[in-house]
Amino acid sequence: MLRTLNLLKNRKTASLTPMFLKRLRFVLIALLLANSASPGSAADLTLVHAKIYPSPMQRPIEDGTVLVRDGLIYAVGPGNKIKPPPGATLFDCQGLVIIAGFWNSHVHILTQGLMDAANLPGEQISAQLEQMLTRWGFTTVFDVASVLTNTNIIRRRIETGEVRGPRIFTVGDPFYPKGGTPFYVKRFLEANHIPSAEVESTSQAIAREQQQLHDSADGVKIFTASFAGGGKIIPMPLEIAKALVAEGHRAGKPVFAHPSNMTGIEIAVESGVDVLVHTAPLSGPWSPALVKRMKANRMALIPTLTLFEVEGKKFGESPAEIRAVLNIAFGQLKSYSDAGGQVLFGTDVGYTDYFDTAEEFTLMARAGLSYRQILAALTTNPAQRFGYSRRSGRVGKGMEADLVVLDGDPAKDLTALSRVRYTIRGGRVIYAAQ
């Protein structure tokens, strides 16, 4: 197989037709995926001749090698100092770039193609997760609103190797204020017979939160202000928000907030929320005093800039109106980043069906973030935020072998972050470009 893989990379090979090469490459990728998806210990891999970014702030390694053994990175460094072990599957990464596996800290395991997961073929779930996530380099995601029982089934099927997919953390079902089920998800919830997630009292909210945490939720999501339709934005009562945050923190779990407007921002800050899942253009520019309070609370911010562009077009807003909204969001992101606030990458995919990540990278750069800051939002920042910095977020010895192989260098072209050749999770190839 190694000879064939290297042959496929040699574009000077004239004896093989383009159609034959395409079919042969597809078969080899299918074999690799079948191998890598099987349960048990991962196969040893050696990736050679790559440019490697060990972490966002470190200098890249030119012509580097990464050795993977039993799902962990065994060695990383210049290729002239690391010898590939016999028997390992070799990936020639000449002209490619290796970065730690990406985190998407705002997704929803809530698409129609993932519902009723207990009765779906594994390949259908794998295909949907590929289209949404692994195709774009995501090896770990945080699902910030779905149906917990269904998401747990998908997680188990990934863990057994039956389904190819990323590691999934989840908050499960979110918490809406009374009358505050968002108008844009009501029809979907009704069509799929998903019960109301609204809470009317502190006791009701805490009882459900405790049950979800008992049932393996990894965090809590509250709508501190919710678009209920008819132009109304309904806030979460502060006492309920505070109680939900306190209970989540007692369990050692992060609490996320959907803020919508300035009232929602204030409730999130006052209640001690950990992560804002969106910037909030309706709240207007953020004052230095507000930014200081958010930073003092050690809040993280997920910009989701592409969402405002996609939603604006969906609801018929003019280009000028969309630009005005984005400019406010840019200012919020830039002011928080400049103050040293932590930024996490997220796309809201699963709610939105705009899967391509290139636009989000471009918009974050327009807001003033450097490629190193964007890399940190994809890797080291979420690993640190969610307690995984000792095992995830960097390409280093002893770290989990979660890797993204890119067809381009993000230091030269930021959109290279969306041109994924391979996604590797725990030493297994879970996506390979065809």
N, C-alpha and C positions, 0 to 999 in steps of 0.2 A: 504493500500500500504506500509506503514511503516513497519508493521510486516513482510510482504513478502520480502522487501528489506533486513531487518535484517536477515531473514531466509536464503536468498541467500548468505549472507556473512558467515554463519555458515557452514563450510565445514564438520562438524561432522554429519550433517543431513543425515541419512542413508535411510530414507523412500522415498526420492525423487531421481529418476534416474538422471545421468548427462545430458542426452538428454532433460528430462523434465525441469531441472533447466536452461539449456541453452535457451530453447524456452521461458520459463517464464520470464527470465531476459530480453530477446530481446523484449517481449511484453511490459514489464514495462518501459524499456528505450524508446520505441516508444511512449508510453503514455506521459512520461515526456517531450519528445521533442515536441510532438504535443501541449501539454499544454504551454510549454515555448515559442513556436514560435508564439503564438497568439498575436495580437496587444492588446494594453491596458496596464495596470499596471502589473508588474511582480509579480508572486506568492512569498510569503514569504518562505525563505529557512533557515534551520539551519544545519550547518555542524559541526559535533562533533567528538571528539577524534582524531583530526589531529595534526600533527606537522605543525606549521604555521611560515612562514618567513614573518614578517610584511614589511620588506624592506631588500635590500641586506646587509646593514651594521648593522642591528639590530640583537640581539640574537633571536633565534627561540623560540616560545612558545610551550612547550610540552603539549600534551593532551589538545589542545586548541579548542575553539568554535568560529565560525563566524555566526552571525545573519544577515540575509539579509531581508530588508523590502523596498518595492516599488523601487527595482532596486539599492538601496544603501546599504552600509555596516552600519548596525545599531549598532553593538557591536562586538568587537573582544577581546579575552583574554583567560585566563585559564578556562578550563571547569568547575572547582569547584566554579567559581565566576559568571558564566553566565547561566541562566536558559532558556531553549528553550521555546518560547511562545506556547500556545495551537494553534493547527490548521496549524502550519508551516510544510512544507515538510522537513523531516529529512533525512540527509545523514550521515550514519555512516562511518567515514573516518579513522577507526582504521588502523594503519600501513601506512597511506597515508600522503602526504605532500601538503600543500596549499601555493601557491605563487600568487602574483598579476598577472593578465592576461598579456600574452606576447605581445610585439610589434614586428612586422617584418617590418623594415623600408626600405626594398627593395624587392618589389614584382611587378608583372605585371598582371593586369586583362586582359590578352590578349591570353589566350589559346583558342583553337578551340572550346572547350566545353562551352565557355562563350560568344562567339561572337553571334550577333543578339539576344541579351538578351530579347528584347521586345517580341519575339515569342517563347522563350524557356519555357518549363514547369518549375515551381518553384522548383520542386524536383530535376530536372537535375542541376540547378544552385547550389542548396544546396549541392548536392553530389559532384560537382566539387570543391566548396569552402571547403568542408570537406576534400577531398583528398589532396588539396593544403595547407590548412591553419588551419582550426579549429581542425582538427585531431592532430595537433602539438601544440595546446595551444594558438594560436594567436587570441586575442580578438580585436586587432587593427592593421591595416596594412597601410603602405604608398605605394600606387601604383605609381611607378616612370616612367611610360610610358605606355599608352594604348590609346584607342579611347574614348575621353571624353564623347561623347553622349552615348555610350554603357555602360561605367562605371557608369554614372549617373543613368541609368535605373536600374542597379544591386543595386546601393545604395538605391534607392527609394524602391525597392522590399524587401530589407532587413529591411528598416525602418518601413514598413507597417506590417512586420511579415510574409509576404508571403514566404520569403526565409530565411533560417538559415545561418547566416554568421557573420563575424566580422564587426566592424566599419571600413569603408574604407575612407582614405584620398587619394586624387589623384592629380597628376600634369596634367593628361590628355595627350594630344599629346605632344611629346618632340620637341626640336629644334635641327635640324642637320645643319651643314654647307653645303653650296652648293656643290653638288656632294658627300656628306658624309653620305647618307643613308647606315647604316651598311649592309655589304654583307650578314650577317647571318639572317637578317629579311626581306630582299628584296622580296624573293619569297612568304613569308607569307603575306606581305602587298599587293602584287599584287593579290594573290589568293583571298583575302578578300576585294578587291577593296577599300583599305584604301589609301587616297590621300597622296601625298608627304608632309613630315614635314620639308623639307629643306627650309632654308631662305637665301636670296641673299642680303638683305639690312637691315639696321637698321630700317627704316620705316616699311618695311614689317614685320619684326620680332615683333616690338612693337605693331603693329595693331593686329596681331594674339594673342599675349600675353594678351593684354587688353580684347580681346573677350573671351579667355578661362577663364580668371579670372572672368569676368562678368558671364560666364556660370558655375560658381561654382568650378573651379579648386582651389585646396588648396595650390598649389605651382607651381614651374617652374622647368623644367629639360632641361639642355643644354648639348650637346655633345661637350665638349671643344676640343676633338680630337676623330675622328671616324674612325674605320676600314672600309674602303670603298671597299676592295677587291683588288686583284692583288698586295698585299703587301703594298698598300698605306694607310697611316694614314693622314686624312685631318683635319687640325685644324679649329676651329671656329675663325673668325677674332676677334681680341681683342675688337675692338670698338663695335661689335654686342654683344659680351658676356657682356661687361660692361653695355651696354644699357638694356639688358634683366635683369641683376641682379638689376640694379637701379630701374627699373620699378616694379620688383617683390617686392623689399623692400619698395617701396612707398606704395604698396598695403598691406604691412605687411605679406608677404608670404615668406616661405623659398625657396631658390634656390639650386637645386641639380646639380652636374656635373658628367658626365662620362669622366674620364681623359685619359685613354688608355696609355699615355706615358708621358715623362717629359715635353714636350711642352704643353700637355693638363693640367698637374698639374700647370705649370706656369700661363697659361691663367686663370685657376680656382682661383688661389691665387690672381693674379693681378686684376681680375674682382670682387672679394669679394664674391665668392660663399660660401654658408653655409655648404653644406654637399657633401663630395666625396662619390659616391655610390660604389666605389671599391678601394681596394689597386691597385697598378699599377706596376706589376713586370717588365714591359718593361722600366720603368723609372729608374731601378736600386736602390741600397740602397739610402735612404734619408739622406742627410747631416744634421747635427745639425742646420745649418743655415736655411735650408728649413723647418724643423720641427718647429723651433722657429717662422718663418713667418706664418705658418699654424695655430699654437697655438695663435699667436697674433690676427689672423683674427677670432678666436673662431670657427674654422671649426670643424665639426664632421666627423668621418670616419666610413664607413661601410666596413668591410673586405672582405666579400663574398669569403672565402678561398676555400670552396668546389667547387665553380664554376671552379677554375683553374684546379682542379683535374679532374672534369667531362669533361671539354672542352679538356684538354690534351689527355684524352683517346679517345674522339670522333675524334680528328684529328690525331690519331696515334702516339702521342709522346711516347717516351720510359719512363719507370719508373724513370730513372735517370734524364731525362729532366723535368719531372713533379716535382720531388723533388727539382731540382734547382729553378724552378719557385716559388714553395711554400716557399722555404727558403728565397727568396727575400721578398715575401709577409709577411712572419712571422716577418722579420726584420723591415719592414715598420710599421706593427701593433704594435710591441713591442716598437719601438722608440717613436711612437706617444703617446701610452698609458703611457709610463714611463715619458713623458714630461707633463703629465696631460691633454692631449688631450682627447676629448670626443669620445667614441666608441659606435656605435649603431649596433644592431644585424640585419642582413639581409641576404637573401639567393638567391635573383634573381629568385625565383620561379615564374613560368609563362613564363619566357624565358626558364629556365631549367626545366626539368620534374623530377629532383631528389628531391623528397619531404622530405625525412627523414632528420631530423635536427641533429641527433646524431653525424654525421661526422663533421659538422661545430663546434659544441661544443668541440669535441676532438681536432680539428685543432687549435681553439682559445687557448685552454689550452697548446698545443704544442708550440704556439707562446709566451707563458709565462704569459697569463692572469689567474688569480685565478677564482674560481667558483663565488666569490662575484662580481668580475669585469664583469663576463659574465652575472650574474643575473642583474646587473645594466644596461648592454647593452640591455637587454630584457625588462626592466621595467622603472626604475627611469630616466635613461638617455634620452630615447625618449620622455617620458612624459614631462621632463623639456625642451628639445630642441623644442618641438612643442607646448608648452604653455598649457599643461594639467596637470602640477604637482600638482595642488590643487584638482584634481578629479580622477587622474589615476596614476598607477605605484606603489602604495603601498596598503597593506591590513590594513586599518585603518578606524575608525569611520567617516562616512560622505563621504567616497570615493565611486566612482562607484563600483558596485558589479561585477567587471570583475576579475575572478578568474580562476586559473588552479589548478586542483587536480592531483598530480603526484603519480605514483606507485613506489616510491623510493625517497631517499634523495640525492640531488645533492652535498651536502657536502661530501658524502661518495662515490658517483658514479655520475660523471657529466652527463653521458648519461641518467640518470633518467629524465633529463629535456625533453627528447623526449618520455618518457613513460607516456602518458597522459591518465588519467582515465575519467576526466570530464573537459570540457571547458564551463565556465559560463560567459555570456555577459549581463551586466545590470540585473543580477538576474535570467536570463533565461538560461537553459541548451541548448547550441547549438551544443555540441558534447558529446556523452557518449560511452565509449568503450564497445564493445560487448563481 
